[in-house]
Amino acid sequence: MKNRFDHLEKVLEGVTSRIDDVEKIDRNEFEARHEKARKLMAEHGIDALFLSGSTDLLYFSGIKAPAHDRLFALFLPKKGEPIAICPRFELDNILERMVYGGNTMRTWEEYQDPFALSATILKDMGLANGSIGVDE
C-alpha cells in the first residue's frame, strides 16, 4: 500500500540544505539598525520605540516572540541602551534566544502588572512625558 507522501521522496531527491550558506546577523548589524531607527526617531520627534510581539521586535533584537498574554517587549530609546521586559519565568529562555538588546532586562512576576513596570522603565529612561512609538 502506498503512503500518501511516497511521491515526495522523488520530488525532494537531490534537494540539499542551504542553511550553512546563510550568514548570521551579527551585533554590528543590530547596532546599525538601532542607530538608523534613532535617526528616524529624532527626525519625527519620537523619544522611544515600544516593540512587542512583532516582526519589528525580531528585526531589532533577533528574537521571534509572538504576542501572547504575557508581555515581552523591547524599549528602544532615542538615546541610551535598550531595555527589555519579560516574565521572570521566561528570562533564561529569552536570554538564550535574544541576539541583541538584552543587556538590560527587567522581569515581572505573575502577580505583578507588567504595564506598571513598563511605566517605571519609561520614567527611569526620563520619558514619563515622552513621545512613544508603538509597533504594529
N, CA, C and O atoms as a Tinker XYZ file with bonds, in Angstrom:
   544  protein
     1  N      0.840000   -1.178000    0.000000    73     2
     2  CA     0.000000    0.000000    0.000000    64     1     3
     3  C      0.891000    1.249000    0.000000    63     2     4     5
     4  O      1.847000    1.347000    0.770000    81     3
     5  N      0.565000    2.174000   -0.856000    73     3     6
     6  CA     1.357000    3.390000   -0.980000    64     5     7
     7  C      0.972000    4.413000    0.090000    63     6     8     9
     8  O     -0.202000    4.612000    0.404000    81     7
     9  N      1.991000    5.042000    0.627000    73     7    10
    10  CA     1.821000    6.136000    1.572000    64     9    11
    11  C      1.530000    7.398000    0.763000    63    10    12    13
    12  O      2.061000    7.563000   -0.335000    81    11
    13  N      0.703000    8.275000    1.287000    73    11    14
    14  CA     0.356000    9.491000    0.526000    64    13    15
    15  C      1.550000   10.429000    0.343000    63    14    16    17
    16  O      1.478000   11.381000   -0.435000    81    15
    17  N      2.656000   10.162000    1.063000    73    15    18
    18  CA     3.842000   11.001000    0.946000    64    17    19
    19  C      4.949000   10.352000    0.107000    63    18    20    21
    20  O      6.034000   10.918000   -0.028000    81    19
    21  N      4.686000    9.191000   -0.445000    73    19    22
    22  CA     5.700000    8.493000   -1.237000    64    21    23
    23  C      6.218000    9.348000   -2.393000    63    22    24    25
    24  O      7.403000    9.302000   -2.722000    81    23
    25  N      5.344000   10.111000   -2.996000    73    23    26
    26  CA     5.758000   10.933000   -4.143000    64    25    27
    27  C      6.737000   12.034000   -3.739000    63    26    28    29
    28  O      7.483000   12.531000   -4.584000    81    27
    29  N      6.747000   12.422000   -2.466000    73    27    30
    30  CA     7.655000   13.469000   -2.007000    64    29    31
    31  C      9.111000   13.034000   -2.071000    63    30    32    33
    32  O      9.997000   13.854000   -2.312000    81    31
    33  N      9.358000   11.759000   -1.857000    73    31    34
    34  CA    10.738000   11.266000   -1.927000    64    33    35
    35  C     11.337000   11.567000   -3.293000    63    34    36    37
    36  O     12.488000   11.992000   -3.394000    81    35
    37  N     10.566000   11.351000   -4.324000    73    35    38
    38  CA    11.060000   11.609000   -5.683000    64    37    39
    39  C     11.219000   13.123000   -5.915000    63    38    40    41
    40  O     12.201000   13.567000   -6.510000    81    39
    41  N     10.259000   13.888000   -5.446000    73    39    42
    42  CA    10.302000   15.342000   -5.618000    64    41    43
    43  C     11.511000   15.936000   -4.888000    63    42    44    45
    44  O     12.180000   16.827000   -5.412000    81    43
    45  N     11.786000   15.443000   -3.686000    73    43    46
    46  CA    12.857000   16.001000   -2.863000    64    45    47
    47  C     14.231000   15.405000   -3.145000    63    46    48    49
    48  O     15.222000   15.815000   -2.540000    81    47
    49  N     14.296000   14.454000   -4.047000    73    47    50
    50  CA    15.568000   13.819000   -4.395000    64    49    51
    51  C     16.559000   14.875000   -4.875000    63    50    52    53
    52  O     16.263000   15.641000   -5.792000    81    51
    53  N     17.715000   14.909000   -4.263000    73    51    54
    54  CA    18.751000   15.852000   -4.676000    64    53    55
    55  C     18.662000   17.219000   -4.015000    63    54    56    57
    56  O     19.553000   18.048000   -4.204000    81    55
    57  N     17.612000   17.475000   -3.247000    73    55    58
    58  CA    17.489000   18.759000   -2.559000    64    57    59
    59  C     18.428000   18.749000   -1.355000    63    58    60    61
    60  O     18.432000   17.801000   -0.570000    81    59
    61  N     19.210000   19.795000   -1.216000    73    59    62
    62  CA    20.140000   19.894000   -0.087000    64    61    63
    63  C     19.850000   21.151000    0.717000    63    62    64    65
    64  O     19.248000   22.102000    0.219000    81    63
    65  N     20.281000   21.139000    1.943000    73    63    66
    66  CA    20.089000   22.286000    2.825000    64    65    67
    67  C     21.046000   23.408000    2.439000    63    66    68    69
    68  O     22.198000   23.155000    2.087000    81    67
    69  N     20.575000   24.620000    2.503000    73    67    70
    70  CA    21.407000   25.792000    2.227000    64    69    71
    71  C     21.633000   26.606000    3.489000    63    70    72    73
    72  O     22.169000   27.713000    3.429000    81    71
    73  N     21.230000   26.066000    4.626000    73    71    74
    74  CA    21.299000   26.827000    5.867000    64    73    75
    75  C     22.732000   27.208000    6.233000    63    74    76    77
    76  O     22.959000   28.260000    6.829000    81    75
    77  N     23.690000   26.368000    5.883000    73    75    78
    78  CA    25.085000   26.680000    6.193000    64    77    79
    79  C     25.606000   27.849000    5.366000    63    78    80    81
    80  O     26.618000   28.451000    5.725000    81    79
    81  N     24.936000   28.182000    4.268000    73    79    82
    82  CA    25.347000   29.296000    3.418000    64    81    83
    83  C     24.833000   30.643000    3.913000    63    82    84    85
    84  O     25.257000   31.691000    3.426000    81    83
    85  N     23.927000   30.616000    4.872000    73    83    86
    86  CA    23.314000   31.843000    5.368000    64    85    87
    87  C     24.183000   32.438000    6.472000    63    86    88    89
    88  O     24.511000   31.765000    7.449000    81    87
    89  N     24.549000   33.697000    6.306000    73    87    90
    90  CA    25.340000   34.371000    7.341000    64    89    91
    91  C     24.431000   34.846000    8.458000    63    90    92    93
    92  O     23.360000   35.400000    8.211000    81    91
    93  N     24.868000   34.623000    9.686000    73    91    94
    94  CA    24.099000   35.109000   10.834000    64    93    95
    95  C     24.238000   36.624000   10.916000    63    94    96    97
    96  O     25.278000   37.189000   10.576000    81    95
    97  N     23.181000   37.259000   11.368000    73    95    98
    98  CA    23.216000   38.700000   11.559000    64    97    99
    99  C     23.995000   38.956000   12.843000    63    98   100   101
   100  O     23.646000   38.429000   13.899000    81    99
   101  N     25.045000   39.761000   12.755000    73    99   102
   102  CA    25.894000   39.979000   13.916000    64   101   103
   103  C     25.516000   41.246000   14.672000    63   102   104   105
   104  O     24.656000   42.016000   14.245000    81   103
   105  N     26.174000   41.438000   15.790000    73   103   106
   106  CA    25.912000   42.573000   16.678000    64   105   107
   107  C     26.035000   43.919000   15.941000    63   106   108   109
   108  O     25.250000   44.837000   16.182000    81   107
   109  N     27.016000   44.024000   15.051000    73   107   110
   110  CA    27.205000   45.278000   14.308000    64   109   111
   111  C     25.982000   45.634000   13.473000    63   110   112   113
   112  O     25.614000   46.805000   13.377000    81   111
   113  N     25.350000   44.629000   12.870000    73   111   114
   114  CA    24.153000   44.876000   12.073000    64   113   115
   115  C     23.012000   45.371000   12.960000    63   114   116   117
   116  O     22.294000   46.300000   12.592000    81   115
   117  N     22.846000   44.742000   14.138000    73   115   118
   118  CA    21.786000   45.194000   15.048000    64   117   119
   119  C     22.064000   46.616000   15.539000    63   118   120   121
   120  O     21.143000   47.425000   15.650000    81   119
   121  N     23.319000   46.920000   15.831000    73   119   122
   122  CA    23.667000   48.283000   16.248000    64   121   123
   123  C     23.345000   49.280000   15.140000    63   122   124   125
   124  O     22.846000   50.372000   15.411000    81   123
   125  N     23.625000   48.909000   13.900000    73   123   126
   126  CA    23.326000   49.786000   12.762000    64   125   127
   127  C     21.815000   49.990000   12.629000    63   126   128   129
   128  O     21.360000   51.097000   12.339000    81   127
   129  N     21.049000   48.939000   12.837000    73   127   130
   130  CA    19.590000   49.059000   12.778000    64   129   131
   131  C     19.086000   49.996000   13.867000    63   130   132   133
   132  O     18.200000   50.817000   13.626000    81   131
   133  N     19.648000   49.874000   15.061000    73   131   134
   134  CA    19.238000   50.752000   16.170000    64   133   135
   135  C     19.587000   52.205000   15.843000    63   134   136   137
   136  O     18.782000   53.109000   16.067000    81   135
   137  N     20.781000   52.419000   15.318000    73   135   138
   138  CA    21.196000   53.788000   15.002000    64   137   139
   139  C     20.329000   54.404000   13.904000    63   138   140   141
   140  O     19.977000   55.582000   13.977000    81   139
   141  N     19.989000   53.619000   12.901000    73   139   142
   142  CA    19.109000   54.129000   11.841000    64   141   143
   143  C     17.745000   54.494000   12.424000    63   142   144   145
   144  O     17.176000   55.532000   12.086000    81   143
   145  N     17.226000   53.639000   13.295000    73   143   146
   146  CA    15.937000   53.926000   13.940000    64   145   147
   147  C     16.037000   55.194000   14.780000    63   146   148   149
   148  O     15.114000   56.009000   14.788000    81   147
   149  N     17.141000   55.361000   15.481000    73   147   150
   150  CA    17.319000   56.548000   16.330000    64   149   151
   151  C     17.346000   57.835000   15.499000    63   150   152   153
   152  O     16.801000   58.859000   15.913000    81   151
   153  N     17.968000   57.778000   14.348000    73   151   154
   154  CA    17.975000   58.951000   13.461000    64   153   155
   155  C     16.556000   59.278000   13.005000    63   154   156   157
   156  O     16.157000   60.442000   12.997000    81   155
   157  N     15.805000   58.270000   12.633000    73   155   158
   158  CA    14.420000   58.482000   12.208000    64   157   159
   159  C     13.557000   58.971000   13.377000    63   158   160   161
   160  O     12.680000   59.816000   13.194000    81   159
   161  N     13.807000   58.441000   14.566000    73   159   162
   162  CA    13.067000   58.887000   15.750000    64   161   163
   163  C     13.333000   60.372000   15.999000    63   162   164   165
   164  O     12.409000   61.128000   16.299000    81   163
   165  N     14.592000   60.787000   15.875000    73   163   166
   166  CA    14.944000   62.198000   16.086000    64   165   167
   167  C     14.249000   63.089000   15.056000    63   166   168   169
   168  O     13.759000   64.168000   15.391000    81   167
   169  N     14.208000   62.636000   13.810000    73   167   170
   170  CA    13.557000   63.403000   12.744000    64   169   171
   171  C     12.057000   63.569000   12.982000    63   170   172   173
   172  O     11.470000   64.577000   12.590000    81   171
   173  N     11.436000   62.570000   13.630000    73   171   174
   174  CA     9.981000   62.574000   13.782000    64   173   175
   175  C      9.512000   62.851000   15.217000    63   174   176   177
   176  O      8.331000   62.689000   15.524000    81   175
   177  N     10.425000   63.264000   16.085000    73   175   178
   178  CA    10.044000   63.636000   17.437000    64   177   179
   179  C      9.593000   62.472000   18.307000    63   178   180   181
   180  O      8.740000   62.639000   19.178000    81   179
   181  N     10.156000   61.303000   18.076000    73   179   182
   182  CA     9.827000   60.124000   18.877000    64   181   183
   183  C     10.973000   59.867000   19.845000    63   182   184   185
   184  O     12.136000   59.810000   19.445000    81   183
   185  N     10.634000   59.710000   21.127000    73   183   186
   186  CA    11.660000   59.529000   22.155000    64   185   187
   187  C     12.067000   58.077000   22.364000    63   186   188   189
   188  O     13.196000   57.806000   22.773000    81   187
   189  N     11.168000   57.145000   22.091000    73   187   190
   190  CA    11.469000   55.716000   22.265000    64   189   191
   191  C     10.490000   54.894000   21.440000    63   190   192   193
   192  O      9.398000   55.347000   21.097000    81   191
   193  N     10.908000   53.681000   21.135000    73   191   194
   194  CA    10.027000   52.718000   20.484000    64   193   195
   195  C      9.681000   51.625000   21.480000    63   194   196   197
   196  O     10.523000   51.198000   22.270000    81   195
   197  N      8.432000   51.175000   21.434000    73   195   198
   198  CA     7.955000   50.058000   22.236000    64   197   199
   199  C      7.663000   48.932000   21.260000    63   198   200   201
   200  O      6.726000   49.023000   20.467000    81   199
   201  N      8.468000   47.858000   21.312000    73   199   202
   202  CA     8.377000   46.768000   20.350000    64   201   203
   203  C      7.985000   45.490000   21.073000    63   202   204   205
   204  O      8.676000   45.051000   21.992000    81   203
   205  N      6.879000   44.897000   20.656000    73   203   206
   206  CA     6.396000   43.695000   21.345000    64   205   207
   207  C      5.637000   42.785000   20.386000    63   206   208   209
   208  O      4.695000   43.219000   19.722000    81   207
   209  N      6.051000   41.523000   20.316000    73   207   210
   210  CA     5.315000   40.518000   19.553000    64   209   211
   211  C      5.130000   40.841000   18.092000    63   210   212   213
   212  O      4.045000   40.645000   17.544000    81   211
   213  N      6.179000   41.338000   17.450000    73   211   214
   214  CA     6.029000   41.750000   16.057000    64   213   215
   215  C      7.284000   41.422000   15.269000    63   214   216   217
   216  O      8.294000   40.988000   15.823000    81   215
   217  N      7.198000   41.640000   13.968000    73   215   218
   218  CA     8.389000   41.484000   13.142000    64   217   219
   219  C      9.415000   42.563000   13.486000    63   218   220   221
   220  O     10.614000   42.365000   13.286000    81   219
   221  N      8.949000   43.705000   14.002000    73   219   222
   222  CA     9.877000   44.763000   14.419000    64   221   223
   223  C     10.756000   44.286000   15.576000    63   222   224   225
   224  O     11.952000   44.578000   15.615000    81   223
   225  N     10.167000   43.562000   16.501000    73   223   226
   226  CA    10.933000   43.016000   17.616000    64   225   227
   227  C     12.018000   42.073000   17.090000    63   226   228   229
   228  O     13.155000   42.114000   17.560000    81   227
   229  N     11.680000   41.243000   16.140000    73   227   230
   230  CA    12.652000   40.342000   15.521000    64   229   231
   231  C     13.746000   41.147000   14.820000    63   230   232   233
   232  O     14.928000   40.830000   14.956000    81   231
   233  N     13.370000   42.173000   14.082000    73   231   234
   234  CA    14.315000   42.996000   13.331000    64   233   235
   235  C     15.317000   43.694000   14.245000    63   234   236   237
   236  O     16.496000   43.793000   13.907000    81   235
   237  N     14.857000   44.179000   15.401000    73   235   238
   238  CA    15.726000   44.947000   16.290000    64   237   239
   239  C     16.411000   44.130000   17.379000    63   238   240   241
   240  O     17.338000   44.632000   18.014000    81   239
   241  N     15.988000   42.886000   17.618000    73   239   242
   242  CA    16.595000   42.106000   18.704000    64   241   243
   243  C     17.034000   40.705000   18.289000    63   242   244   245
   244  O     17.832000   40.071000   18.980000    81   243
   245  N     16.514000   40.223000   17.161000    73   243   246
   246  CA    16.851000   38.879000   16.722000    64   245   247
   247  C     16.018000   37.797000   17.372000    63   246   248   249
   248  O     16.276000   36.612000   17.160000    81   247
   249  N     15.025000   38.175000   18.157000    73   247   250
   250  CA    14.197000   37.175000   18.813000    64   249   251
   251  C     12.801000   37.177000   18.215000    63   250   252   253
   252  O     12.191000   38.224000   17.999000    81   251
   253  N     12.321000   35.983000   17.957000    73   251   254
   254  CA    10.956000   35.832000   17.472000    64   253   255
   255  C     10.099000   35.492000   18.686000    63   254   256   257
   256  O     10.167000   34.385000   19.221000    81   255
   257  N      9.310000   36.440000   19.102000    73   255   258
   258  CA     8.473000   36.266000   20.287000    64   257   259
   259  C      7.074000   36.764000   19.951000    63   258   260   261
   260  O      6.779000   37.946000   20.130000    81   259
   261  N      6.216000   35.881000   19.470000    73   259   262
   262  CA     4.877000   36.316000   19.082000    64   261   263
   263  C      4.096000   36.864000   20.267000    63   262   264   265
   264  O      4.323000   36.481000   21.414000    81   263
   265  N      3.187000   37.752000   19.970000    73   263   266
   266  CA     2.350000   38.344000   21.014000    64   265   267
   267  C      1.522000   37.262000   21.691000    63   266   268   269
   268  O      0.956000   36.391000   21.032000    81   267
   269  N      1.461000   37.330000   22.992000    73   267   270
   270  CA     0.583000   36.439000   23.750000    64   269   271
   271  C      0.181000   37.155000   25.028000    63   270   272   273
   272  O      0.409000   38.358000   25.153000    81   271
   273  N     -0.401000   36.458000   25.962000    73   271   274
   274  CA    -0.967000   37.110000   27.141000    64   273   275
   275  C      0.065000   37.591000   28.148000    63   274   276   277
   276  O     -0.302000   38.288000   29.094000    81   275
   277  N      1.328000   37.254000   27.989000    73   275   278
   278  CA     2.371000   37.706000   28.911000    64   277   279
   279  C      3.313000   38.650000   28.162000    63   278   280   281
   280  O      3.910000   38.276000   27.152000    81   279
   281  N      3.434000   39.856000   28.662000    73   279   282
   282  CA     4.185000   40.898000   27.971000    64   281   283
   283  C      5.683000   40.614000   27.919000    63   282   284   285
   284  O      6.331000   40.419000   28.947000    81   283
   285  N      6.209000   40.595000   26.715000    73   283   286
   286  CA     7.642000   40.652000   26.451000    64   285   287
   287  C      7.821000   41.795000   25.471000    63   286   288   289
   288  O      7.170000   41.824000   24.427000    81   287
   289  N      8.700000   42.741000   25.795000    73   287   290
   290  CA     8.856000   43.907000   24.935000    64   289   291
   291  C     10.279000   44.442000   25.013000    63   290   292   293
   292  O     11.035000   44.133000   25.934000    81   291
   293  N     10.614000   45.247000   24.027000    73   291   294
   294  CA    11.885000   45.946000   23.987000    64   293   295
   295  C     11.587000   47.437000   23.868000    63   294   296   297
   296  O     10.840000   47.868000   22.990000    81   295
   297  N     12.182000   48.211000   24.764000    73   295   298
   298  CA    12.102000   49.669000   24.701000    64   297   299
   299  C     13.396000   50.143000   24.055000    63   298   300   301
   300  O     14.478000   49.927000   24.600000    81   299
   301  N     13.292000   50.779000   22.913000    73   299   302
   302  CA    14.464000   51.316000   22.219000    64   301   303
   303  C     14.407000   52.838000   22.305000    63   302   304   305
   304  O     13.649000   53.475000   21.574000    81   303
   305  N     15.211000   53.424000   23.202000    73   303   306
   306  CA    15.183000   54.878000   23.346000    64   305   307
   307  C     15.996000   55.573000   22.260000    63   306   308   309
   308  O     16.882000   54.981000   21.643000    81   307
   309  N     15.675000   56.824000   22.048000    73   307   310
   310  CA    16.409000   57.635000   21.076000    64   309   311
   311  C     17.869000   57.774000   21.523000    63   310   312   313
   312  O     18.779000   57.848000   20.698000    81   311
   313  N     18.071000   57.807000   22.846000    73   311   314
   314  CA    19.420000   57.880000   23.421000    64   313   315
   315  C     19.515000   56.857000   24.538000    63   314   316   317
   316  O     18.589000   56.707000   25.335000    81   315
   317  N     20.635000   56.156000   24.594000    73   315   318
   318  CA    20.841000   55.185000   25.653000    64   317   319
   319  C     20.600000   53.755000   25.204000    63   318   320   321
   320  O     20.230000   53.488000   24.061000    81   319
   321  N     20.823000   52.846000   26.144000    73   319   322
   322  CA    20.701000   51.415000   25.870000    64   321   323
   323  C     19.251000   50.957000   25.854000    63   322   324   325
   324  O     18.427000   51.480000   26.604000    81   323
   325  N     18.932000   49.981000   25.002000    73   323   326
   326  CA    17.581000   49.415000   25.022000    64   325   327
   327  C     17.359000   48.638000   26.327000    63   326   328   329
   328  O     18.299000   48.119000   26.928000    81   327
   329  N     16.112000   48.575000   26.736000    73   327   330
   330  CA    15.729000   47.813000   27.923000    64   329   331
   331  C     14.617000   46.855000   27.508000    63   330   332   333
   332  O     13.644000   47.246000   26.862000    81   331
   333  N     14.783000   45.603000   27.891000    73   331   334
   334  CA    13.765000   44.593000   27.592000    64   333   335
   335  C     13.016000   44.241000   28.873000    63   334   336   337
   336  O     13.544000   44.375000   29.977000    81   335
   337  N     11.772000   43.786000   28.702000    73   335   338
   338  CA    10.931000   43.369000   29.821000    64   337   339
   339  C     10.330000   42.013000   29.467000    63   338   340   341
   340  O      9.867000   41.797000   28.347000    81   339
   341  N     10.344000   41.097000   30.448000    73   339   342
   342  CA     9.764000   39.783000   30.203000    64   341   343
   343  C      9.302000   39.158000   31.515000    63   342   344   345
   344  O      9.729000   39.584000   32.588000    81   343
   345  N      8.431000   38.150000   31.437000    73   343   346
   346  CA     8.048000   37.422000   32.644000    64   345   347
   347  C      9.285000   36.753000   33.249000    63   346   348   349
   348  O     10.129000   36.234000   32.517000    81   347
   349  N      9.394000   36.763000   34.558000    73   347   350
   350  CA    10.560000   36.194000   35.240000    64   349   351
   351  C     10.809000   34.742000   34.832000    63   350   352   353
   352  O     11.954000   34.352000   34.604000    81   351
   353  N      9.754000   33.947000   34.739000    73   351   354
   354  CA     9.948000   32.529000   34.427000    64   353   355
   355  C     10.436000   32.305000   32.998000    63   354   356   357
   356  O     10.895000   31.208000   32.678000    81   355
   357  N     10.348000   33.318000   32.129000    73   355   358
   358  CA    10.803000   33.217000   30.737000    64   357   359
   359  C     12.223000   33.748000   30.536000    63   358   360   361
   360  O     12.772000   33.639000   29.440000    81   359
   361  N     12.822000   34.321000   31.583000    73   359   362
   362  CA    14.094000   35.028000   31.426000    64   361   363
   363  C     15.182000   34.180000   30.775000    63   362   364   365
   364  O     15.792000   34.622000   29.801000    81   363
   365  N     15.440000   32.993000   31.274000    73   363   366
   366  CA    16.503000   32.159000   30.713000    64   365   367
   367  C     16.245000   31.832000   29.247000    63   366   368   369
   368  O     17.164000   31.865000   28.429000    81   367
   369  N     15.007000   31.521000   28.919000    73   367   370
   370  CA    14.623000   31.211000   27.543000    64   369   371
   371  C     14.838000   32.425000   26.636000    63   370   372   373
   372  O     15.369000   32.296000   25.533000    81   371
   373  N     14.432000   33.581000   27.098000    73   371   374
   374  CA    14.587000   34.814000   26.308000    64   373   375
   375  C     16.063000   35.130000   26.100000    63   374   376   377
   376  O     16.482000   35.411000   24.977000    81   375
   377  N     16.849000   35.087000   27.159000    73   375   378
   378  CA    18.269000   35.412000   27.043000    64   377   379
   379  C     19.006000   34.443000   26.123000    63   378   380   381
   380  O     19.955000   34.827000   25.440000    81   379
   381  N     18.575000   33.212000   26.110000    73   379   382
   382  CA    19.182000   32.211000   25.244000    64   381   383
   383  C     18.898000   32.495000   23.770000    63   382   384   385
   384  O     19.739000   32.217000   22.915000    81   383
   385  N     17.734000   33.038000   23.469000    73   383   386
   386  CA    17.328000   33.259000   22.077000    64   385   387
   387  C     17.566000   34.670000   21.575000    63   386   388   389
   388  O     17.665000   34.881000   20.366000    81   387
   389  N     17.661000   35.636000   22.467000    73   387   390
   390  CA    17.782000   37.031000   22.067000    64   389   391
   391  C     19.204000   37.312000   21.581000    63   390   392   393
   392  O     20.171000   37.008000   22.281000    81   391
   393  N     19.331000   37.881000   20.407000    73   391   394
   394  CA    20.638000   38.138000   19.821000    64   393   395
   395  C     21.195000   39.476000   20.291000    63   394   396   397
   396  O     22.391000   39.580000   20.562000    81   395
   397  N     20.351000   40.502000   20.394000    73   395   398
   398  CA    20.831000   41.843000   20.713000    64   397   399
   399  C     19.770000   42.613000   21.494000    63   398   400   401
   400  O     18.573000   42.446000   21.261000    81   399
   401  N     20.212000   43.445000   22.408000    73   399   402
   402  CA    19.292000   44.317000   23.133000    64   401   403
   403  C     18.889000   43.803000   24.494000    63   402   404   405
   404  O     18.064000   44.426000   25.164000    81   403
   405  N     19.444000   42.683000   24.926000    73   403   406
   406  CA    19.058000   42.108000   26.207000    64   405   407
   407  C     20.043000   42.369000   27.328000    63   406   408   409
   408  O     20.009000   41.681000   28.348000    81   407
   409  N     20.932000   43.361000   27.162000    73   407   410
   410  CA    21.889000   43.662000   28.230000    64   409   411
   411  C     21.196000   44.126000   29.489000    63   410   412   413
   412  O     21.609000   43.784000   30.597000    81   411
   413  N     20.148000   44.902000   29.322000    73   411   414
   414  CA    19.354000   45.345000   30.459000    64   413   415
   415  C     17.977000   44.705000   30.326000    63   414   416   417
   416  O     17.199000   45.042000   29.433000    81   415
   417  N     17.700000   43.785000   31.224000    73   415   418
   418  CA    16.446000   43.027000   31.183000    64   417   419
   419  C     15.737000   43.218000   32.514000    63   418   420   421
   420  O     16.316000   42.992000   33.576000    81   419
   421  N     14.487000   43.634000   32.447000    73   419   422
   422  CA    13.661000   43.760000   33.648000    64   421   423
   423  C     12.607000   42.672000   33.594000    63   422   424   425
   424  O     12.036000   42.396000   32.539000    81   423
   425  N     12.355000   42.063000   34.728000    73   423   426
   426  CA    11.377000   40.983000   34.770000    64   425   427
   427  C     10.224000   41.329000   35.699000    63   426   428   429
   428  O     10.331000   42.189000   36.573000    81   427
   429  N      9.127000   40.634000   35.481000    73   427   430
   430  CA     7.945000   40.783000   36.334000    64   429   431
   431  C      7.422000   39.404000   36.688000    63   430   432   433
   432  O      7.531000   38.456000   35.910000    81   431
   433  N      6.851000   39.315000   37.882000    73   431   434
   434  CA     6.276000   38.065000   38.377000    64   433   435
   435  C      4.804000   37.996000   37.969000    63   434   436   437
   436  O      4.192000   39.009000   37.629000    81   435
   437  N      4.258000   36.802000   38.009000    73   435   438
   438  CA     2.870000   36.567000   37.601000    64   437   439
   439  C      1.864000   37.468000   38.320000    63   438   440   441
   440  O      0.845000   37.843000   37.741000    81   439
   441  N      2.139000   37.806000   39.546000    73   439   442
   442  CA     1.206000   38.613000   40.336000    64   441   443
   443  C      1.402000   40.116000   40.119000    63   442   444   445
   444  O      0.652000   40.918000   40.676000    81   443
   445  N      2.392000   40.505000   39.324000    73   443   446
   446  CA     2.683000   41.918000   39.089000    64   445   447
   447  C      2.075000   42.397000   37.767000    63   446   448   449
   448  O      1.749000   41.600000   36.887000    81   447
   449  N      1.935000   43.701000   37.657000    73   447   450
   450  CA     1.405000   44.334000   36.449000    64   449   451
   451  C      2.570000   44.730000   35.547000    63   450   452   453
   452  O      3.314000   45.649000   35.889000    81   451
   453  N      2.752000   44.066000   34.404000    73   451   454
   454  CA     3.883000   44.401000   33.534000    64   453   455
   455  C      3.781000   45.804000   32.930000    63   454   456   457
   456  O      4.793000   46.394000   32.552000    81   455
   457  N      2.567000   46.333000   32.841000    73   455   458
   458  CA     2.420000   47.677000   32.280000    64   457   459
   459  C      2.825000   48.747000   33.293000    63   458   460   461
   460  O      3.286000   49.823000   32.914000    81   459
   461  N      2.653000   48.450000   34.574000    73   459   462
   462  CA     3.163000   49.352000   35.621000    64   461   463
   463  C      4.694000   49.346000   35.570000    63   462   464   465
   464  O      5.325000   50.395000   35.703000    81   463
   465  N      5.287000   48.168000   35.377000    73   463   466
   466  CA     6.745000   48.080000   35.232000    64   465   467
   467  C      7.190000   48.834000   33.985000    63   466   468   469
   468  O      8.229000   49.493000   34.001000    81   467
   469  N      6.425000   48.746000   32.916000    73   467   470
   470  CA     6.741000   49.483000   31.687000    64   469   471
   471  C      6.760000   50.985000   31.944000    63   470   472   473
   472  O      7.642000   51.691000   31.456000    81   471
   473  N      5.784000   51.475000   32.713000    73   471   474
   474  CA     5.740000   52.895000   33.059000    64   473   475
   475  C      6.971000   53.274000   33.878000    63   474   476   477
   476  O      7.543000   54.346000   33.680000    81   475
   477  N      7.379000   52.407000   34.788000    73   475   478
   478  CA     8.574000   52.664000   35.600000    64   477   479
   479  C      9.820000   52.714000   34.717000    63   478   480   481
   480  O     10.688000   53.566000   34.907000    81   479
   481  N      9.901000   51.811000   33.764000    73   479   482
   482  CA    11.034000   51.803000   32.836000    64   481   483
   483  C     11.098000   53.126000   32.070000    63   482   484   485
   484  O     12.167000   53.724000   31.938000    81   483
   485  N      9.958000   53.573000   31.571000    73   483   486
   486  CA     9.926000   54.844000   30.834000    64   485   487
   487  C     10.330000   56.007000   31.735000    63   486   488   489
   488  O     11.049000   56.907000   31.299000    81   487
   489  N      9.879000   55.997000   32.975000    73   487   490
   490  CA    10.293000   57.046000   33.931000    64   489   491
   491  C     11.797000   56.986000   34.158000    63   490   492   493
   492  O     12.467000   58.018000   34.163000    81   491
   493  N     12.331000   55.777000   34.346000    73   491   494
   494  CA    13.767000   55.612000   34.547000    64   493   495
   495  C     14.577000   56.105000   33.347000    63   494   496   497
   496  O     15.713000   56.555000   33.493000    81   495
   497  N     13.980000   56.014000   32.172000    73   495   498
   498  CA    14.637000   56.498000   30.949000    64   497   499
   499  C     14.472000   58.010000   30.787000    63   498   500   501
   500  O     15.020000   58.600000   29.856000    81   499
   501  N     13.718000   58.634000   31.694000    73   499   502
   502  CA    13.447000   60.062000   31.584000    64   501   503
   503  C     12.364000   60.367000   30.573000    63   502   504   505
   504  O     12.316000   61.466000   30.021000    81   503
   505  N     11.481000   59.388000   30.323000    73   503   506
   506  CA    10.467000   59.535000   29.279000    64   505   507
   507  C      9.045000   59.463000   29.814000    63   506   508   509
   508  O      8.138000   59.024000   29.107000    81   507
   509  N      8.845000   59.886000   31.047000    73   507   510
   510  CA     7.496000   59.827000   31.627000    64   509   511
   511  C      6.508000   60.643000   30.794000    63   510   512   513
   512  O      5.323000   60.316000   30.734000    81   511
   513  N      6.996000   61.697000   30.157000    73   511   514
   514  CA     6.140000   62.540000   29.324000    64   513   515
   515  C      6.617000   62.568000   27.880000    63   514   516   517
   516  O      6.346000   63.520000   27.148000    81   515
   517  N      7.322000   61.528000   27.476000    73   515   518
   518  CA     7.872000   61.485000   26.128000    64   517   519
   519  C      6.885000   60.981000   25.100000    63   518   520   521
   520  O      5.768000   60.575000   25.421000    81   519
   521  N      7.321000   61.018000   23.868000    73   519   522
   522  CA     6.544000   60.519000   22.745000    64   521   523
   523  C      7.030000   59.101000   22.420000    63   522   524   525
   524  O      8.199000   58.901000   22.090000    81   523
   525  N      6.127000   58.123000   22.516000    73   523   526
   526  CA     6.495000   56.721000   22.344000    64   525   527
   527  C      5.901000   56.181000   21.045000    63   526   528   529
   528  O      4.699000   56.293000   20.808000    81   527
   529  N      6.743000   55.603000   20.221000    73   527   530
   530  CA     6.297000   54.939000   19.013000    64   529   531
   531  C      5.991000   53.492000   19.344000    63   530   532   533
   532  O      6.795000   52.822000   19.992000    81   531
   533  N      4.836000   52.997000   18.907000    73   531   534
   534  CA     4.405000   51.629000   19.189000    64   533   535
   535  C      4.318000   50.877000   17.868000    63   534   536   537
   536  O      3.776000   51.381000   16.884000    81   535
   537  N      4.860000   49.660000   17.863000    73   535   538
   538  CA     4.832000   48.888000   16.626000    64   537   539
   539  C      3.434000   48.359000   16.336000    63   538   540   541
   540  O      2.483000   48.638000   17.066000    81   539
   541  N      3.332000   47.604000   15.276000    73   539   542
   542  CA     2.044000   47.113000   14.789000    64   541   543
   543  C      1.221000   46.457000   15.858000    63   542   544
   544  O      0.112000   45.997000   15.588000    81   543
